[in-house]
């Protein structure tokens, strides 16, 4: 009987514990004020992908692939793709074994392009990759797990012409000639999803659903014929986020705004919150976060942000205008343009905000920036115009044999020649570039000679203008010649006429500058840097009366 009572007591206690545990699991947590109190971002890291491949079409500057794990990996890949005589292929002097790397950004979609980095193994017979072509390579994410390298599925495929570091860096370091990049050479093969991971305290299916609903009240778009929110509760601890079209290429900003959304629906408290955020928007130390929360509120916050664009403090104006731009309001244009002109720390984020602003005034403002003295401002504005569908046609530009684009931009700023080393292979002539200071000839890369024709030679060809004769001599290939106008644009066109590519053009421009033939400034990727530090003035509050901290103490990183 005692045993029976004891068993009953034990069973009763067990049922009670199970019941309490179940009740705890079923209990819905108290909702937070803002999404960020309950969730952290997921998917904002870049994913590195790697592969091993061959660069071919080299003029005898490649070499046999020496025995190594890289060679073994490439042979396995070639055999899987049924390449005939892979060992013989890797022994040829016009081929070189290389490592290929790329970074897939957050929110990338299938079909997006990425730049690729090209490296040769530590022991290589190759001496120069100039003029080479990267053959198709499959890139995977690799991780070390349990002392073994594990590879993902194919995340990107790469191919394209190689731009070596030696093409744009004229130092004597020989390793620069066996490393380089392929601009936009990688093609992403799968979509990357963003998301929110709920903190343990808030992990509940109803909480995940409530947060997703709050996000979808603010962010939605039309998917064909239906309206669809960007958030979907997948698990009790994970919410998947689609990238809203307005935040394409600004995924970090999107998740910052999403996490600043109020979980509770709009109510009578919303007006009080707007008043409080308006006050915080006037305090530099709090203004950035206040602007994010106002952007998260959406349409109802527009009057508050517009009013803040009239403040005298440039930092406060910038935060308000940036938020307005992502709300697609034209009132953002003028304060953003002022920030670009006057404060280097505001240039990169302001240009990013103008990229997605669907107003003609944004294009007009970008065109005005092309006349600024600052080269990074001019080129930054030009790249935004190039990436906008409603502005790129105004830039013109020539497609030179499918190798790269040549732009001649009218500008009242100092003349300059810009060469791109990221994303788009392009040469941009800013303003009225000076004539070439070429009296006789100079020797370019890869068997190229540029000679100034005398007046008699030019007149024989029916030209009254100065002319250049470009010759190219390469072993095993026909000699090539071109006669062009003696201008920088003519020189660039002539290089492609004799079979030169982007690497040849970049190297020629660098050598012309070194030899004094190119008079104007030559700049490589002079884009505004992101996350520069902004130093506040002593009186930084809009209504400041107390002594402000020093610049070093009160620096704000953007």
C-alpha positions as CSV (number, residue, x, y, z in Angstrom):
1,X,0.0,0.0,0.0
2,X,2.9,2.4,0.8
3,X,4.5,1.5,-2.5
4,X,1.3,2.2,-4.3
5,X,0.9,5.6,-2.5
6,X,4.6,6.4,-3.3
7,X,4.1,5.6,-7.0
8,X,1.0,7.7,-7.1
9,X,2.8,10.6,-5.5
10,X,5.7,10.3,-8.0
11,X,3.3,10.1,-11.0
12,X,1.4,13.1,-9.7
13,X,4.6,15.2,-9.3
14,X,5.7,14.1,-12.8
15,X,2.4,15.1,-14.3
16,X,2.6,18.5,-12.5
17,X,6.1,19.2,-13.8
18,X,5.2,18.3,-17.3
19,X,2.1,20.5,-17.1
20,X,4.2,23.4,-15.9
21,X,6.8,22.9,-18.6
22,X,4.1,22.7,-21.2
23,X,2.4,25.8,-19.9
24,X,5.7,27.6,-20.0
25,X,6.2,26.6,-23.6
26,X,2.7,27.7,-24.6
27,X,3.0,31.1,-22.8
28,X,3.4,33.9,-25.3
29,X,6.1,36.4,-24.4
30,X,5.2,40.0,-23.8
31,X,5.8,41.8,-27.1
32,X,8.7,44.2,-27.3
33,X,8.4,47.9,-28.2
34,X,10.6,47.5,-31.3
35,X,11.5,44.5,-33.4
36,X,15.2,44.9,-32.6
37,X,14.6,44.2,-28.9
38,X,13.5,40.7,-29.9
39,X,15.5,39.9,-33.0
40,X,19.0,40.1,-34.4
41,X,19.8,40.3,-38.2
42,X,20.8,37.2,-40.1
43,X,22.5,37.0,-43.5
44,X,24.4,40.3,-43.6
45,X,27.8,38.7,-43.9
46,X,29.6,38.2,-47.2
47,X,30.1,34.6,-48.3
48,X,33.5,33.8,-49.7
49,X,33.6,31.4,-52.6
50,X,36.7,29.7,-53.9
51,X,37.8,27.6,-56.9
52,X,40.7,26.5,-59.0
53,X,40.9,27.3,-62.7
54,X,43.0,28.0,-65.7
55,X,43.9,31.3,-67.3
56,X,44.7,30.7,-71.0
57,X,45.5,32.7,-74.1
58,X,48.8,33.8,-72.5
59,X,51.7,34.6,-74.9
60,X,54.1,32.0,-73.5
61,X,54.0,33.5,-70.0
62,X,52.1,30.7,-68.4
63,X,53.7,27.4,-67.5
64,X,53.2,23.8,-66.4
65,X,51.0,23.4,-63.3
66,X,53.4,22.0,-60.6
67,X,52.2,19.0,-58.4
68,X,50.1,20.4,-55.6
69,X,46.7,20.0,-54.0
70,X,45.5,22.8,-56.4
71,X,46.5,20.7,-59.4
72,X,44.8,17.6,-58.0
73,X,41.6,19.6,-57.4
74,X,41.6,21.1,-60.9
75,X,42.2,17.7,-62.5
76,X,39.3,16.2,-60.6
77,X,37.1,19.1,-61.8
78,X,38.3,18.7,-65.4
79,X,37.7,14.9,-65.4
80,X,34.1,15.5,-64.1
81,X,33.5,17.8,-67.0
82,X,35.1,15.2,-69.5
83,X,38.0,17.5,-70.6
84,X,40.2,15.6,-73.1
85,X,43.8,15.1,-71.9
86,X,43.7,17.3,-68.8
87,X,47.3,16.6,-67.9
88,X,48.6,17.7,-71.3
89,X,46.4,20.8,-71.1
90,X,48.0,21.9,-67.8
91,X,51.5,21.5,-69.2
92,X,51.1,24.1,-71.9
93,X,53.0,27.4,-71.6
94,X,50.0,29.5,-72.7
95,X,48.0,28.3,-69.7
96,X,48.4,29.0,-66.0
97,X,46.8,27.4,-63.0
98,X,45.2,30.0,-60.7
99,X,43.1,30.2,-57.5
100,X,39.9,32.2,-57.9
101,X,38.0,33.9,-55.0
102,X,34.9,36.0,-54.8
103,X,32.6,37.5,-52.2
104,X,28.8,37.1,-52.5
105,X,27.1,40.1,-50.9
106,X,24.1,40.0,-48.6
107,X,20.8,39.7,-50.5
108,X,22.4,38.7,-53.8
109,X,20.1,37.1,-56.3
110,X,20.7,34.5,-58.9
111,X,22.2,36.2,-62.0
112,X,24.0,39.0,-60.0
113,X,27.6,39.6,-61.0
114,X,30.6,39.8,-58.6
115,X,34.2,40.7,-59.0
116,X,36.7,37.8,-58.8
117,X,40.2,37.8,-57.4
118,X,42.9,35.9,-59.2
119,X,45.9,34.4,-57.4
120,X,48.6,32.0,-58.5
121,X,49.8,29.2,-56.1
122,X,53.0,29.9,-54.2
123,X,55.0,27.8,-56.5
124,X,54.2,28.6,-60.1
125,X,56.0,28.7,-63.5
126,X,53.8,31.5,-64.7
127,X,55.4,34.9,-65.1
128,X,52.6,37.2,-66.3
129,X,48.8,36.8,-66.6
130,X,48.4,40.0,-68.8
131,X,46.1,39.4,-71.7
132,X,44.8,36.1,-70.3
133,X,41.3,34.8,-70.1
134,X,39.9,32.9,-67.1
135,X,38.2,29.7,-68.3
136,X,34.9,28.7,-66.7
137,X,35.3,27.8,-63.0
138,X,32.9,26.7,-60.4
139,X,33.1,28.5,-57.1
140,X,32.0,27.0,-53.8
141,X,32.0,28.0,-50.1
142,X,34.5,26.0,-48.2
143,X,34.7,25.4,-44.4
144,X,36.9,23.4,-42.2
145,X,34.8,20.9,-40.2
146,X,36.3,18.1,-38.1
147,X,39.8,18.6,-39.6
148,X,38.3,18.2,-43.1
149,X,37.5,20.8,-45.8
150,X,33.9,20.6,-46.7
151,X,32.5,22.4,-49.9
152,X,29.1,23.7,-50.6
153,X,27.2,23.3,-53.8
154,X,28.2,25.6,-56.6
155,X,27.4,29.2,-55.6
156,X,28.9,31.1,-58.5
157,X,30.5,30.5,-61.9
158,X,33.3,32.7,-63.1
159,X,35.0,33.5,-66.4
160,X,36.3,36.6,-68.2
161,X,39.4,38.7,-69.1
162,X,42.1,39.1,-66.4
163,X,43.2,42.6,-65.3
164,X,46.5,42.1,-63.5
165,X,47.7,44.2,-60.7
166,X,50.7,45.0,-62.7
167,X,48.5,46.7,-65.3
168,X,47.6,49.5,-62.9
169,X,50.5,49.3,-60.4
170,X,53.8,50.2,-62.1
171,X,56.1,49.0,-59.3
172,X,58.8,46.4,-59.9
173,X,57.1,43.7,-57.8
174,X,56.9,40.7,-60.1
175,X,54.1,39.1,-58.1
176,X,51.8,41.9,-59.3
177,X,51.9,40.3,-62.8
178,X,50.6,36.9,-61.6
179,X,47.7,38.2,-59.6
180,X,44.7,40.3,-60.6
181,X,41.0,40.4,-60.9
182,X,38.1,39.8,-63.3
183,X,35.6,42.6,-63.1
184,X,32.0,41.3,-62.7
185,X,33.4,37.9,-63.8
186,X,31.4,35.9,-61.3
187,X,27.8,35.0,-61.8
188,X,25.8,34.1,-58.7
189,X,23.9,30.9,-59.0
190,X,21.5,31.0,-56.0
191,X,19.5,33.6,-54.1
192,X,20.8,34.7,-50.7
193,X,18.1,35.2,-48.1
194,X,18.0,37.7,-45.2
195,X,16.3,37.1,-42.0
196,X,15.8,37.8,-38.3
197,X,16.7,35.4,-35.5
198,X,14.6,35.8,-32.4
199,X,16.3,36.0,-29.1
200,X,15.6,33.0,-26.8
201,X,13.3,35.0,-24.6
202,X,11.0,35.7,-27.5
203,X,11.1,32.4,-29.3
204,X,7.5,31.5,-29.8
205,X,5.5,30.8,-33.0
206,X,2.9,33.5,-32.1
207,X,5.6,36.0,-31.4
208,X,7.4,35.3,-34.7
209,X,4.0,35.7,-36.5
210,X,3.3,39.0,-34.7
211,X,6.7,40.4,-35.6
212,X,6.3,39.3,-39.2
213,X,2.8,41.0,-39.4
214,X,4.3,44.2,-37.9
215,X,7.0,44.2,-40.6
216,X,4.5,43.6,-43.4
217,X,2.3,46.4,-42.3
218,X,5.2,48.7,-43.1
219,X,6.9,46.9,-46.0
220,X,5.1,45.3,-48.9
221,X,5.2,45.3,-52.7
222,X,3.2,44.0,-55.6
223,X,4.3,40.6,-56.8
224,X,2.6,40.4,-60.2
225,X,-1.0,41.0,-59.3
226,X,-1.0,40.6,-55.5
227,X,0.3,42.6,-52.6
228,X,2.8,40.7,-50.6
229,X,4.7,41.5,-47.4
230,X,8.5,41.0,-47.2
231,X,8.5,39.0,-43.9
232,X,7.5,35.4,-43.4
233,X,7.7,33.5,-40.1
234,X,9.5,30.2,-40.9
235,X,10.1,28.9,-37.4
236,X,9.4,30.0,-33.9
237,X,12.8,31.5,-33.9
238,X,13.3,32.7,-37.5
239,X,11.7,35.2,-39.8
240,X,12.7,35.3,-43.5
241,X,13.0,38.7,-45.1
242,X,12.7,39.4,-48.8
243,X,14.5,42.5,-50.0
244,X,12.1,45.4,-50.8
245,X,12.8,46.8,-54.2
246,X,13.7,50.2,-52.8
247,X,16.4,48.7,-50.7
248,X,18.0,46.6,-53.4
249,X,21.8,46.8,-52.8
250,X,21.1,48.5,-49.4
251,X,20.3,45.3,-47.5
252,X,22.0,46.5,-44.3
253,X,19.9,49.6,-44.3
254,X,16.7,47.6,-44.8
255,X,17.4,45.4,-41.8
256,X,18.2,48.4,-39.6
257,X,14.9,50.0,-40.5
258,X,13.0,46.7,-40.1
259,X,14.5,46.3,-36.6
260,X,13.3,49.8,-35.8
261,X,9.7,49.0,-36.5
262,X,7.2,49.1,-33.6
263,X,5.6,45.7,-33.0
264,X,2.3,47.2,-31.8
265,X,-0.1,48.5,-34.5
266,X,-0.5,52.3,-34.9
267,X,-2.6,53.9,-32.2
268,X,-3.1,57.1,-30.3
269,X,0.4,56.6,-28.9
270,X,1.9,57.0,-32.4
271,X,1.5,60.8,-32.3
272,X,3.3,61.0,-28.9
273,X,6.1,58.8,-30.3
274,X,6.5,61.1,-33.3
275,X,6.8,64.1,-31.0
276,X,9.5,62.3,-28.9
277,X,11.4,61.2,-32.0
278,X,11.2,64.8,-33.4
279,X,12.9,65.9,-30.2
280,X,15.6,63.2,-30.5
281,X,16.2,64.1,-34.1
282,X,17.6,67.5,-32.9
283,X,20.2,65.8,-30.6
284,X,23.2,64.7,-32.7
285,X,24.0,61.7,-30.5
286,X,20.5,60.4,-30.9
287,X,19.6,61.7,-34.4
288,X,20.7,58.7,-36.5
289,X,18.6,56.3,-34.5
290,X,15.6,58.7,-34.4
291,X,15.8,59.0,-38.2
292,X,15.8,55.2,-38.6
293,X,12.7,54.9,-36.4
294,X,10.9,57.6,-38.3
295,X,11.8,55.9,-41.5
296,X,10.4,52.7,-40.0
297,X,7.1,54.5,-39.2
298,X,6.8,55.4,-42.9
299,X,4.3,57.9,-44.4
300,X,3.2,59.2,-41.1
301,X,6.7,60.4,-40.3
302,X,7.3,62.4,-43.5
303,X,6.2,65.8,-42.1
304,X,8.6,65.4,-39.1
305,X,11.5,64.5,-41.4
306,X,10.8,67.3,-43.9
307,X,10.8,69.8,-41.1
308,X,14.2,68.5,-39.9
309,X,15.6,69.1,-43.3
310,X,15.4,72.8,-42.6
311,X,17.6,72.6,-39.5
312,X,20.9,74.5,-39.5
313,X,23.0,71.5,-38.3
314,X,24.3,69.6,-41.4
315,X,24.5,66.3,-39.5
316,X,20.8,66.5,-38.5
317,X,19.8,67.5,-42.0
318,X,21.7,64.6,-43.4
319,X,20.0,62.0,-41.2
320,X,16.6,63.4,-42.0
321,X,17.2,63.6,-45.7
322,X,18.6,60.1,-45.9
323,X,15.5,58.7,-44.3
324,X,13.3,60.8,-46.6
325,X,15.2,59.4,-49.7
326,X,14.3,55.8,-48.7
327,X,10.7,57.0,-48.4
328,X,11.0,58.3,-52.0
329,X,10.5,61.9,-51.2
330,X,11.9,64.6,-53.4
331,X,12.5,66.9,-50.4
332,X,15.5,64.8,-49.7
333,X,17.4,65.8,-52.8
334,X,18.7,69.3,-51.9
335,X,20.0,68.5,-48.4
336,X,21.6,65.3,-49.7
337,X,23.3,67.3,-52.5
338,X,24.5,69.8,-49.9
339,X,26.0,67.0,-47.8
340,X,27.8,65.5,-50.8
341,X,29.3,68.9,-51.7
342,X,30.3,70.0,-48.2
343,X,31.1,67.0,-46.1
344,X,33.1,64.0,-47.3
345,X,31.6,61.7,-44.6
346,X,28.2,62.2,-46.1
347,X,29.1,61.6,-49.7
348,X,28.9,57.8,-50.0
349,X,25.6,57.3,-48.0
350,X,24.0,60.3,-49.8
351,X,24.9,59.0,-53.2
352,X,23.6,55.5,-52.2
353,X,20.3,57.2,-51.1
354,X,20.0,59.1,-54.4
355,X,20.4,55.8,-56.4
356,X,16.9,54.6,-55.5
357,X,15.1,57.9,-55.3
358,X,12.6,57.9,-58.2
359,X,12.4,61.6,-58.9
360,X,13.7,63.5,-61.9
361,X,15.1,66.1,-59.5
362,X,17.6,63.5,-58.3
363,X,18.9,63.1,-61.8
364,X,19.1,66.8,-62.2
365,X,21.1,67.1,-59.0
366,X,23.5,64.3,-60.0
367,X,24.1,66.1,-63.3
368,X,25.0,69.3,-61.3
369,X,27.5,67.3,-59.3
370,X,29.5,66.5,-62.4
371,X,30.8,70.2,-62.3
372,X,32.2,70.0,-58.8
373,X,36.0,70.3,-58.2
374,X,36.1,67.1,-56.2
375,X,36.9,64.1,-58.5
376,X,35.4,61.6,-56.1
377,X,32.2,63.6,-56.1
378,X,32.1,63.8,-59.9
379,X,32.9,60.1,-60.4
380,X,30.6,59.0,-57.6
381,X,27.7,61.0,-59.2
382,X,28.6,59.5,-62.6
383,X,28.4,55.9,-61.3
384,X,25.0,56.5,-59.7
385,X,23.7,58.0,-63.0
386,X,25.1,55.0,-64.8
387,X,23.3,52.6,-62.5
388,X,20.0,54.5,-62.8
389,X,17.8,53.4,-65.7
390,X,16.4,57.0,-66.1
391,X,19.9,58.6,-66.3
392,X,22.4,56.2,-68.0
393,X,21.4,57.2,-71.5
394,X,22.4,60.8,-70.8
395,X,26.0,59.7,-70.2
396,X,26.4,58.2,-73.7
397,X,29.4,56.0,-73.7
398,X,31.0,53.8,-76.3
399,X,31.1,50.0,-76.1
400,X,34.6,49.2,-77.4
401,X,34.5,45.7,-78.9
402,X,32.6,44.4,-76.0
403,X,35.7,44.8,-73.8
404,X,34.8,48.0,-71.8
405,X,33.0,51.3,-72.1
406,X,34.6,54.7,-72.8
407,X,32.7,57.8,-71.4
408,X,33.5,61.4,-72.2
409,X,31.7,63.5,-69.5
410,X,31.2,67.2,-69.9
411,X,32.4,68.9,-66.7
412,X,33.6,72.3,-65.5
413,X,35.8,70.6,-63.0
414,X,39.5,70.0,-63.4
415,X,40.2,67.5,-66.3
416,X,40.9,63.9,-65.2
417,X,41.1,60.4,-66.5
418,X,39.3,57.8,-64.4
419,X,39.9,54.0,-64.6
420,X,37.6,51.6,-62.9
421,X,39.0,48.7,-60.9
422,X,35.7,47.3,-59.6
423,X,32.4,46.2,-61.0
424,X,32.4,47.8,-64.4
425,X,35.4,47.9,-66.8
426,X,35.3,51.6,-67.9
427,X,37.4,54.6,-68.7
428,X,35.9,58.0,-68.0
429,X,37.4,61.2,-69.4
430,X,36.2,64.0,-67.1
431,X,36.1,67.5,-68.6
432,X,38.2,68.9,-71.4
433,X,41.2,66.6,-71.2
434,X,44.5,68.0,-72.4
435,X,46.2,66.9,-75.7
436,X,48.7,64.1,-75.5
437,X,52.2,65.4,-75.0
438,X,53.7,63.0,-77.5
439,X,56.5,64.3,-79.7
440,X,57.6,61.1,-81.4
441,X,56.6,57.7,-79.9
442,X,56.3,55.6,-76.8
443,X,56.3,51.9,-76.2
444,X,53.3,50.4,-74.6
445,X,52.5,47.0,-73.2
446,X,52.3,43.7,-75.0
447,X,54.2,44.7,-78.1
448,X,52.4,47.9,-78.7
449,X,54.0,51.1,-80.1
450,X,52.3,54.4,-80.3
451,X,53.8,56.9,-82.8
452,X,52.8,60.5,-83.7
453,X,52.4,60.8,-87.4
454,X,54.0,63.8,-89.0
455,X,52.0,66.3,-91.0
456,X,52.9,64.8,-94.4
457,X,51.8,61.3,-93.3
458,X,48.5,62.7,-92.0
459,X,47.8,64.7,-95.1
460,X,48.4,61.8,-97.3
461,X,45.5,60.1,-95.5
462,X,43.3,63.1,-96.1
463,X,43.4,64.4,-92.5
464,X,44.3,67.9,-91.4
465,X,44.3,67.0,-87.7
466,X,47.2,65.4,-85.8
467,X,47.1,61.6,-86.0
468,X,48.6,58.6,-84.2
469,X,49.7,55.3,-85.7
470,X,49.4,52.4,-83.3
471,X,51.3,49.2,-84.1
472,X,51.2,45.9,-82.3
473,X,53.6,43.0,-82.8
474,X,53.1,39.6,-81.0
475,X,54.8,36.3,-81.7
476,X,52.7,33.9,-83.6
477,X,50.0,36.4,-84.4
478,X,49.5,38.8,-87.3
479,X,50.8,42.3,-86.9
480,X,48.1,44.9,-86.3
481,X,48.0,48.6,-87.2
482,X,45.5,51.5,-86.6
483,X,45.6,55.2,-87.4
484,X,43.5,57.4,-85.1
485,X,43.1,61.0,-84.0
486,X,45.9,62.2,-81.8
487,X,43.6,62.5,-78.8
488,X,43.2,60.5,-75.7
489,X,39.9,59.1,-76.8
490,X,41.5,58.3,-80.2
491,X,44.3,56.5,-78.5
492,X,41.9,54.4,-76.4
493,X,39.9,53.5,-79.5
494,X,43.0,52.6,-81.4
495,X,44.2,50.2,-78.7
496,X,41.0,48.1,-79.2
497,X,41.4,48.3,-83.0
498,X,44.7,46.5,-82.8
499,X,43.2,43.8,-80.6
500,X,43.9,45.3,-77.2
501,X,41.6,44.7,-74.3
502,X,40.9,46.5,-71.0
503,X,44.2,45.4,-69.4
504,X,46.1,46.8,-72.4
505,X,44.2,50.1,-72.1
506,X,44.8,50.4,-68.4
507,X,48.5,49.6,-68.7
508,X,48.9,52.0,-71.6
509,X,47.3,54.9,-69.7
510,X,49.5,54.1,-66.7
511,X,52.7,54.1,-68.8
512,X,51.6,57.2,-70.7
513,X,51.2,59.0,-67.3
514,X,54.6,57.8,-66.1
515,X,56.3,59.0,-69.3
516,X,54.6,62.4,-69.3
517,X,52.5,61.7,-72.4
518,X,49.3,61.9,-70.3
519,X,49.2,65.3,-68.8
520,X,46.0,65.3,-66.8
521,X,45.3,63.4,-63.5
522,X,45.0,59.7,-63.8
523,X,42.9,58.2,-61.0
524,X,42.0,54.6,-60.2
525,X,38.5,54.1,-58.6
526,X,38.3,57.6,-57.0
527,X,35.0,56.8,-55.3
528,X,33.9,58.3,-52.0
529,X,34.8,55.9,-49.1
530,X,32.0,54.5,-47.0
531,X,32.0,54.8,-43.2
532,X,34.1,57.9,-43.0
533,X,34.2,59.6,-39.6
534,X,32.2,62.8,-39.2
535,X,33.6,65.2,-36.6
536,X,31.0,67.4,-35.0
537,X,31.3,71.1,-34.4
538,X,31.6,72.3,-30.8
539,X,28.0,73.5,-30.8
540,X,26.4,70.4,-32.3
541,X,22.9,70.5,-30.8
542,X,20.4,72.5,-32.8
543,X,19.6,74.4,-29.5
544,X,22.9,73.7,-27.7
545,X,23.8,75.8,-24.8
546,X,26.2,73.6,-22.9
547,X,29.8,73.1,-23.8
548,X,30.2,70.3,-26.4
549,X,32.8,67.6,-26.2
550,X,35.9,67.7,-28.4
551,X,35.9,66.3,-31.9
552,X,37.9,63.2,-30.8
553,X,35.4,62.5,-28.1
554,X,32.3,63.1,-30.2
555,X,33.2,61.5,-33.6
556,X,30.4,59.8,-35.4
557,X,31.2,57.0,-37.8
558,X,28.8,56.8,-40.7
